[in-house]
Amino acid sequence: MWGKSAINTDDTMFEYIGNDVNKAIKNIKDVLFAYKYHMIPTISQYLVNQANRVGNMFESMDGTKVPQLHPLLKGQAYGNYQRVGLRDLWNQWIRGRTDKARLKAETYMTGWVNHLKGYIPSDPSKLSDDDKVLVEKIVKLDQAVNAVLGTWNNPF
């Protein structure tokens, strides 16, 4: 969710669907759990506190550490050090990264739930009991995903 790569590749999800649909459902539920986990106030505050610690470290580097180191460096290429606003750049990055993680999770969940819903026949009365249970899982997962979409507010 936070990384640059896919949460799961399409090949992996199609393999889950082909071999055991319950694995695909569990995978979507895991992403749903992670999405909801980030909204827990205590967890959200931990993330904000950590981001603030990193921002403070960047501020210290930008305002004190690098300027103290700068005179020790030799050569014209170094010029005079100018503050670049590392804390502000960090804050912009973490906010943007959080928005991307949220969107990535939402897109993944809705896309794959919609894909699974495509397997539900128009007349479910002809399904076996096991298949009816599977359809019920997909319907409940769809409801759970739709209930949380857009509720994760970026704390940064």
N, C-alpha and C positions, 0 to 999 in steps of 0.2 A: 504494500500500500504506500509506503513512504519511499521505496526505492524507485529507480528509473525503469526497471524491467517490469514486465507484466506480473500481476498477482499470480496468475497461472496462465500458461499459454492456451490457446484454443485447442491445440492438439491434446494437451493434458485433460482439459475438460471434456472433449469429445471421447477420449479414452474412458474417463470415468462414466460418462453417460452410456457408452457402449457396453461396458463391463458390469458396472454396478452404479445405478443412478443415485443410490444413497450416498456414494462418495462425493458426487457433484453437489448434492444437497448439503452435506456436511461442510464442504468447502465454502459454499455461499454463507452458511450459518457462521462459520469461523470469521469470515470477513465482516458479517453483521455484528458479531460479538466485538471485534476490534473497533468497529465504527462506534458502537454504543459505549465501549470502554473509554474512548477518548472524551466522551461527554460527561463522565462522572466528575463532579466538581473537584474532588480531591486529586484525581489524576490530572485533570486539566490544570489545576494550580501547580502541581509538580512540574508539568511541562513548561508552564510560564516561568516558574522560579528558575528552572535550569536554563531556559533561554535568556533570562535576565542575567544569570551568572556569566554566561558566554558573552553577552553584550557588554557587561562590566569589564570583562577581561579584554575585549576588543577596544573598549574606551581607554583602558589603561595602556594598552600597547600603542594606540594611536596618539595619546596625549603625553605619555611619559617614557615608556620603554624604548620605542623606536627613536624619538628625538635624542635620548641619552646615548643610544648606540650610534647614531648617525655621525657624530664627530670622529668616531674611531675608524670609520670607513674611509678609504683612500680613493682618490681619482675623481675626475670631473663628472663621470657618469652618474654620481650620486646626487649632485646638486644640493639644494637646500630642501630639507624635508618639509612637506606641506601636509597638514592633517587631511585625511581623506574621508573622515566620518565613518569609520569602521563599524561603530555600533549601529548607526542608521542603516548602513548597507546590510548588516546582519539582520536587523529587524525586518527590513524589506524582504530579505531572502526567506526567513523562517515563516513569515506570513504567507508569502507566495507558495512555499513548499507545502504548508498546511492546506491551503486551498486546493492545490494539486492532489494531495493525498485524499482529501474528502471527495473531490470530483472523481478520482480514479476508483475509489471504493463504490461510490454511488453508481457509476457507469457499469462497473463490473457486476454488481448485484442485480441491477435492473435488467441488464443485457442477458445474463444467464438465467434469471428467473423467467423472463419472457421466452427464452429459448425452451426451457423446460415446460412451460405452459403450452407450447406448440405441440407437445406430445399428448396432451389431454384430448381425448376424442369428444366429438359433439354429443354423443350418446354414451355417457359413462355407465349406464345400466348393464351394458354387455360385458363390462370388465370383470375380471376375476377379483376375489376378495383382496389378494395381495396388491393387485394393480389399483384397486380403490383406495387402499391405504397409502400407496405412493401418490396418487392424485391428491389426497387430503394433505399430505406433507407439502406438496408443491403449492397448494392453495394457501396453506397456513404460512409458508415461507414468503409467498407473495404479499400477504397481508402484513407480515412483520417488517418486510423491507419497505413497503409503502408507508408504514406508520412512522418510520424514522427518517425517511428521505428529507433532506434539507434542514434537519434539526440540529446538526452539529455546527455550532457557531465557532468561528475561528477565534481562539482566545488571545491571539497576538495582535 
